[in-house]
Amino acid sequence: MDLFCIFLLSILTASSQSDDGEPKSVVIETPSGPVRGYQEFLKNDRSVYRFIGIPYAKPPVGNLRFQKPEPVERWTEVKGISELHGPACMQQDIGMEMEYIPEYSEDCLQLNVYVPGEVSPKKSLSVMVWVHGGGFVIGFAGETNGQRLAAEGDVIVVTMNYRLGLFGFLNLLDPVSKGNYGLWDQMMAFRWVHENIAAFGGNPDSVTIFGESAGGMSVHFQTLIPSNIGMFQRAISMSGVVNRQVITQDTDVEKVNERISEKTNCPMENKVEFFACLQKLSTKEVLDAVNIYDFMAPDNYTVEMLMGPCKDDELIKNKLYFTMHDENSPEGKFFRSLDFMAGTTSAEGSLLYYTLLPELQETHNFSVEEGIPRNILCDVIIPGLVQELYGNKPELSQKLCDFYTTDEGDDAQSNRATDFYGDTVMVAPATSALIAHARKNVNHKTFHYILSAKSPLPYGPPPPSWFRGAGHADDLYHLFDMPVLPVYNHTEERHNRLSEKIIRYFSNFAKTGDPNSKETPVKWPTYDVKKREYIDFDFEISVKKDFNVGATRIMFPELKELRDDMKEEL
C-alpha cells in the first residue's frame, strides 16, 4: 500500500476527558506509527491538539553519535507524551535564566506537532515547520509553543530538536567526520513531515520552513541545498541568513579540535582513532570538551563561530553568500524556486552589549551600562569583527568607523555601535539575500519586514538605559508563547493587536506565498531590488524603504551583482 493510501486510511480515535482530569486525547495512525495528541483550549476558546515528543530519526547514540541521522523505524506502540515538552538535545548551560528547565538527552531527535481544531486526515492545512535559534549551541523545540500560531493562523505548526554544539557539528576535516549533523537532522525532520503530515490533516505540498537567529540561518542554508527540492515551498528567515560569520572556517575547526584533544586525552594524529575515542566518551565529557567562551580573548573583540555549519563538499560546497547570487547555479536555482521572506528587528545589535565580556570592558576601561564610546567601537569592536570576517583590512575598518560615528551625543554613539553589529551580522546579509532572491524573479515572491515595536520583556539580559529599538528575538513573542522564559504577559493591549496582525501576515504567506489578504491592515509590497520596500511592524504598521541599507555595499565590497543593483542610490 502506498503512502497516499495510508494517509487516507489514517485511523482516528478519540476519548473524552478521563476521570483523573487528563485532557481529551486523540490517537492517529501515521506512516511511522501511532501517535497520541492532547487537546488544549486557548484563551479565545480556540482549541489545539498538541503531539509532543514524536521521534523523526533513530536516536543518535552509540555508533550513531557524530553520524548523519538515520530514518526512524516504524513503531507499533503509541508515541506522544502528555507533558508540554519533550527532552532537549545536549547543550551547555550558558547561565540564561529560564522558568522551564528541560531534560537533556542525546536521544533527542524528536518533534512536536500542533493542529488547530479537530484532527482529521481529510483536511489539507498548510504547514509551518519551525527551526529554533541559539547559535547552534543551545535551544530546543519546546522553548516555543506553537498553539497560538496554529490556532490563530489556522495552520499546522511543527517544532523540532536538532543536534547542537559538538554533537551536531563536530568536524575533523576528514571523511570520518565532516560535520553539519545538525543540518542533516533538520533535513530528516523535513522529510518526516513530508511523509507523515497528511495523517494530521496537513498538506505536504504547502510547507513553509521558518526560523529565527541560528534558526533563520538554518532555514536559509536549507533553501540553498538542492536535495531539499519538494520538501518545502516557502521559507522565512528571521534575524539570520547565510553570511560570512556563520560558516565555520577550517582554521577555527583546527583550533577547536586541538582543544578537544587536550580536554579529552583523545590523540588527534590519527583521525579514525580520534573519532572512535570521541564516540566512546560520556555525554558530559563531550560537553566539557569545548566551551563557547574558550576562545574569547579579554583584550580584543571576537565572536567566532566555532561550532556550526561548515563547508563539507556535500551539503555546503561553496561560499553560499556568493553562490546564491548566481541564478544559474543549482543552489541559486533552488533558492529562487521558493517564495522567500526575510527580516530583522530594528536593533539587532542588542546582541553586542552582552557579547562585550566584563574582562574586555575592564581591560579597555569602559562600562557597557554607561555606553559604548567611539574609541571602543573604532579601535576594538570594528577591527575585531573585520579581522574575523574579512581578514586584515584596515581601510575597511576605517570606512566603517566613519560610517558609524556620530556627534549627536554619547547615547546616540552607543546605539550607532549596536547598529554596526546588527547591520554587519544581520541586516546587510539579509539585504543581500533578498536581492539575490528577488532579482529578475518573476515566478516567486520576495518580502522584507522590520519589527520596530519593542517587547515589554526583552529576550536576554536587561538592556542598558541608552539602548533604543526592538532587540534581537523581540519578534518571537508575537508568534509564540515562550514557556522557557519568565512569565510573559503583554503589558498593553496594543501588543496583542500587533501579534494578531503579524500572525495573520505570516500564516497568509505560509498558505499562498503572499502575506496579504482582506484581513491585513496594510498592503505589503513585494521586494524590488531598486525600490527595496519593506513593511514596518510597529504599533502602527506602515511601508518604508531602505532600512539601514547604506552599509550593505561596504559589507560586500567584492560582490559585483550587489553593487550593480544598488549603485543608483548608494
VENBELRA-V49284 format. One line per field, one symbol per residue. ss: DSSP state (A for helix, B for strand, O for the rest). phi: phi as a letter, one per 20 degrees, with the letter a starting at -180 (. if undefined). psi: psi as a letter, one per 40 degrees, with the letter a starting at -180 (. if undefined). A space follows every 50 residues. Layout:
ss->???
phi->???
psi->???
This chain:
ss->OOAAAAAAOOOBBBBOOOOOOOOOBBBBBBOOBBBBBBBBBOOOOOBBBB BBBBBOBOOOOAAAOOOOOOBOOOOOOOBOBOOOOOOBBOOOOOOOOOOO OOOBBOOOOBBBBBBBOOOOOOOOBBBBBBBOOOOOOOOOAAAOBOAAAA AAAOOBBBBBOOOOAAAAAOBBBBOOBBOOAAAAAAAAAAAAAAAAAAAA OBBBBBBBBBBBOAAAAAAAAAAOOAAAOOOOOBBBBBOOOOOOOOOBOA AAAAAAAAAAAAAAOOOOOOAAAAAAAAAOOOAAAAAAAOOOOOOOOOOO OOOOOOOOOBOOOOOOOOOAAAAOOOOOOAAAAAAAOOBBBBBBBOBOOA AAAOOOOAAAAAAOOOOOOOOOOAAAAAAAAAAAAAAAAAOOOAAAAAAA AAAOOOOOOAAAAAAAAAAAAAAAAAAAAAAAAAAAAAOOOOOOOBBBBB BOOOOOOOOOOOOOOOOOOOBOOOOAAAAOBOOOOOOOOOOOAAAAAAAA AAAAAAAAAAAAOOOOOOOOOOOOOOOOOOOOBBBBBOOOOBBBBOOOAA AAAAAOOOOAAAAAAAOOOO
phi->.fffffgfegedcccfgffenffgcbdcedgeqfcdccfceefemfcced ddmefdbfgecmfeflcgfdgfffddffeodeffbefefgaeednefcfd dffdbfecfccdcddfmeebfffbffccdedfepmmccoafefceeffff ffelcedcdcebfclffdbgcelbgfadnmffffggfffgfffgedfffe neefdcddebacmffffggfgffddgfegnebdbbcddlrcfbffeefeg ffgffffffffffdmefdfdfffffffffefffffffffbcfegdeefdb dbcfeecagbfcmcfddcfffeffeefefgffffgfedeccbabefbgfg fffddefgfffffdlbcffeqdfgfffedcffffffgfecnfcfffgfgf fffddbdeofffffffffggffffedffffggfffgfegleeececcccc edffffcgfnfgfffefcoeegmffffedcedffdggdcffcffffffgf fffffffggfecncfeafeefcfefffdfeflebededfdfbdcblflff effffcfdefgffffdffdd
psi->hiddddddehhhiiiihideeiihiihihiddiiihihihhideeiiihh hhfhheiihgibeehfiiiiiiihidihihieidiaiiihiiheehhidh hiiiidgegiiihhhiaihheeigiihhhhhiafeeeiiideehhedddd ddefihhhiiiiiiaddefhhefiddheafddddddddddddddeeddde eiheeghhhiiibdddddddddeegdeehedieiihhhfhihaddehhid dddddddddddddefhhedhdddddddddeiidddddediieedehieei hifigdgaiiheecdhdigdedddegeeiddddddeeiihhiiiiegded ddeeegiddddddefihdddihidddddeddddddddddeaggddddddd dddfiieeidddddddddddddddddddddddddddddhfgediihihih hdhiiegihaihiidehiihiheeeddediigeeiihhhheidddddddd dddddddddddeeheiidehdhhhiihhdddfiihhgadhhihaifhfed eddddgdegddddddedde.
